[in-house]
């Protein structure tokens, strides 16, 4: 589980006292949400959906739509990190009851954040608001948590402000974590940029990486001896 996931799970459970043991629903929701995010990023849609539904059911036991809104934003962020720019319909269903920080974060994920929203965002994302592309690239590189880094980079891409350095960074980040879903998406972006720039050798290298992810490596290449 990444620091990003821990942070947002803490937000989901923020109404729980830190002194007595957390209630059963909170413990169950925390575990299911973490497993859902990990499975989603790994490309295991079936497990991700199953665990997300379990987390939703546990939070729904509280009858608090604002908590459900926080949970849905975790899933939305994982989608954005993987360049799946959906409307996050499950969040939209409970958005009217979301608190100001969650509403600001939802706008941030849509690349529609305003300067007035900055104070409501987590610190790692707050520093990107209004930053120039090169400055934003350096700030994304400084984000320690890998999922937070991917989310920030995806927001820049959605706003058409992601530099090639940001794209390379996200490819390396997703690869190091073994996150197949965002890695495929970001490799696709890198490949398209290499092709557009006429960088044939780089495009071929990126395509080979995609082939490995999609398990299309020729048998003779896979069995070739290494030097």
N, C-alpha and C positions, 0 to 999 in steps of 0.2 A: 504494500500500500504506500503511495507516495505522500509527501507532506501536503500536497494540494488536496488530496482526498481526505486526509485527516482534518485539515482545516475546515473543509466544507461539511464534513460529518459533524464536527463540533458545532458549527453554525446550526445545523438541522436540530441538534439536541440542546441548543442553548437555553431552552426554557427549563431544563432539568437542573436541579440543585447539584452543586459539585460536592456537597458534604455527604449526604446519604448515598447508598448504592443506586445507580441509575435503574429506572424501571425496565421490565422485561422488553417492552416494545422498543425502547431506545437501543438496548444491546442488540436485539435482533435486527433492527433497521441498520445499525452501524455495520454489522457484519455483511448483511446482504448488499448494501450499497457499495461497500469496498469491493466485494467479489464481482459485482455487476460492472463496475468501472474497469477492473483488471481484465475481465473477460471481454468486454467491448473493445478495449485497446488491442487485445491479443487477436481479435478477429473471430471470437467465439460468440456469435450472435445469439444462439440458443440459450446458452448459460447466462449471458448478459441480460437477456429479456426475462428469464425466469427469476433471477436474483433481484432485478429491478422491481418486478411485480411484487415480490415478497417484501421488499423494503417499503414500497408504496402501501401495501396492506397494513404493515405495522404502524406506519406514521398515520394512516387514515383512522386507526383506532383512537387517536386523540381528538378527532373531530376538528383539527386545527388546520385550515387551508394554508395559513402562512408557513407552517412547517413543511407542508407538502410542496409549496412553491420553492423552498430552499432545496429540498431534495431533487426536484425536477431540474433545477439549475445545474446540479452536479452532472446529471446526464447530458444536459445541453452543452456544457463545457467540454465533455468528452467528445461529443459529436463535432463541435467546432474545431477542436484540436485535430480531428481526423478529416477536416475540410468538408464535413457534411453540414452544409449551411441550410438547415431546415428552419421552419418557423417555430420549432419546439412547441407543438400543439398541446402537449400535456402541461407544460408550464403556463401557456396562455389561458388554459381553463381555470387556473387558480391565481393568475396574475393580479386580478383586482384586490386580492387580500394580501399580496406580497408587501413586505416592508420596504421602505425607501432604499436601503442598501441592495436588496435583491432586484428591485426595479432598475436601479442604476447599473447593476451588473448585467442584467438582461439586455439593456441597451448597449452596453459595452460589447457583449458577445455579437450583437448585430452590427457592430461598427457604427453605431449611431449615438455614441456617448457625447455628452456636452461638457464644457468646462465646469459647469455647476455640479456635474455628477462625480467629479474627481475625488472629492473628499469622502464619498460613500464607497469607493472601491477599495479592494485589498491593496496594500501598499505596492506590491510588485506590479500591479496593473495601473495604479494611479500615476506612476511616473511616465507612462507612455502617452498619456493624454496631452495632445498638442505638441508632441515632440516631432522634430523633423525626421525624415526617413533614416538618414545616417545615424543620428542621435538615438533614434528608437532602436536601430539595429544593435547598437552597443548596449543599450539597456536590456534588450531581450537576452543578449549573451550573458549578462550579469545575473540573470534569474537562476537561482540554484536549483529549484524544484523542476524536474523535467516536464511534468504535465503543465504546470503554470507557464513554462517557457513555450510549449507548443501552442497553448491557448493564446498567449500574447502574440506569437508569430502569426497565427491564423487570423486574428483580428486585424493585424496589419495587412495581411494578404487580402482580406475581405474589403479593406478600405483602399486597396491598390497602392499600398505604401511599403510593401515588403521588398527589400533589396535582395540581390542574389546571395549575399552573405547570410541573410536571415534564412533563406531557403536551404542553403547548405548546412546551417546550424541545426535546423529542424530535422533534416535527414539524418544527421549524425546522432542527434538526441534520440529519435525514435528507434534507430538501429541499435544503439547501445542498450536500450531498455527492452528490446525484442518486441516492440509494439507493432505488430504486423499491419494493422489497419491504418494508422496514421502514416507509417513508413511508405506504404503503397501510394497513399494520396500525395505525400510530399515528393516522392520520387517522380510521380507523374508531372508535378509542377516543374521540377528541375529538368525533366526530359523535354517538356514543351519549350522551356526557355532555351535549352541547348540547341534544339532543332531550329528555333526561330533565329538564333544567333549564328547558325551555320557551323556549329561546333560538332562535326560528325563523329570524331573519336569519343568525345564526352557523351554524346547522345547514345552511342553504341554501348559504352560502359554502363550508363544508367539503365539502358534496356536490359542488359545482362543481369543487373541487380533485380529488376522487376521480374525477369524470368525465373530467378531463384525463388522469389517470394511466391510466384504463381506456380511453382513446381514444374516449370517447363524446360529444365536444363536437359540437353541431349544426353543420352546414356553414355556415349563415348567420352563426352566432356566430363561427366560426373565421375567416371572411373579412371580418368587420366592420372598418371602418377605425378606427384609434386616433386619439385627440384629442391 
